[in-house]
Amino acid sequence: MDEIKKDLAKIIRSVKMNIEIEKGFGIDSIIVSKPNKANSSLLNNQHEDKKVETVTSASPFDQQTFASEKERRTKLLEELHQEVLTCHKCPLHKTRTNLVFGVGNSMAELMFVGEAPGRDEDLQGEPFVGRAGQLLTKIIEAIGLKRSDVYIANVLKCRPPGNRNPLPEEIVLCIPYLIKQIEIIRPKVLCALGTFAAQTLLNTKEPVGKLRGTFHNYNGTPAMVTFHPAYLLRNPPDKVKVWEDMKKVRDLLNELAGKNSSS
Ligand code: SF4
């Protein structure tokens, strides 16, 4: 009888956890899975309902300084955007429809880095606007932020034909633009989405499966690695792992906000 009760309790916990994950990612359907190690750590987390407190309240800037700093960064980003628009450094400029520079808040504390524009992004000139983009928006909202709170950019600014993988020489030529974007925005936390973004930012050949789940160091900025939303669309069970990663990002942002407000 005790065994049956224990099993029932496990099933209930598993269902609850999956509801939370699916709700967090804005999905209405419920996936019931066996409890596993990853599930257990989720269940033991005491802060499931936490959200990132606010993006700006922890800012060390007063309102006026904040506004002028935002204006300064927006101007620098716009100047960089104009420069990249004329870039002919690699052949991708010939086949793209639109340059996909990046989008978001110049004062963002969290910056996402993806791989390269896909078809929808190439057509609209904005990163992460297709199905994968909609999932990224849900991931952002799951930690209590809005898409407009964060900044989103790719390693490559032009679409590789047929969505093929970026070539090493294309990355070498394009990466200075991303580095400048990061320098201007100075996010408190970076989040690399997928293999190319992670390997490029962290200068490693390790696969994303090994890199994800812990913070790495990008020039002094904590950088989380997680799966690309396009991968998640093909492998929905791995949403559990992304949810774990994003909770760490959320908790670190809250911790950093706490340090700022007390200093
Ligand atoms: S992908 Fe980057 S380096 Fe190549 S043309 Fe576009 S902006 Fe220039």
Boltz pocket constraint, residues with backbone or C-beta under 6 A from the ligand:
constraints:
  - pocket:
      binder: B
      contacts: [[A, 84], [A, 87], [A, 88], [A, 89], [A, 90], [A, 91], [A, 92], [A, 93], [A, 155], [A, 156], [A, 157], [A, 158], [A, 170], [A, 173], [A, 174]]
      max_distance: 6.0
